[in-house]
Amino acid sequence: MENWTPAHLFLNILPELKEKGVTIMQFEKMFNENAKGLISGVTEKVIS
C-alpha cells in the first residue's frame, strides 16, 4: 500500500470511518468487543 505506516489505522482508516458516520460507540464496540471475542472465543455482531 502506498500510504501504509504502522499508524495507518489511526491516521487514515478511523478518520475516514468517522467521516462516513461511524460513531464513537461503534468504534468502542469494534475494538473492545472484538478483542474480548477473540480472547474468549465468543463472537457477536460488531456493529448494530
N, C-alpha and C positions, 0 to 999 in steps of 0.2 A: 504494500500500500504506500502510496506516495507521501501522505501526511502522517504516517504512523509514528508514534513515540510511545514510551512507557505510560504517558499520561493521556493517551488518545481517548480513552473512555471519558475522562473528566473534561478534557479540553474541547472535544468535538461531538461525541455521541450524546452525552447528557444534556448539553445546551440545546442541541437540535431537537431532542425529545421534548424538552421543556417548551421550546418554541412551538412545537406541534400539539401542545396541550396536555402532556403527561404531568400529573400533579405530584407534589412532594409526597403525599400519602402513597401514591402508586410507586414512586421511587423507593420509598422505605420498604414497602411490601416486596418489591422485586429483590432488593438486596438482603433484607432481613429474613423474610420467609423462604427465599430460595436457599440461603445458607443453612437455615435450620433444616430444610427438607433434604439437602444434600448430606448433612451430617446424620440425621435420624432415619433417612430412607423414606420419609413420608412426603408425598408430593401433593400439591393442590394447585388450583388455578391461581396464577400470579397476578394478573390484572383483572379486576372485576368492575 
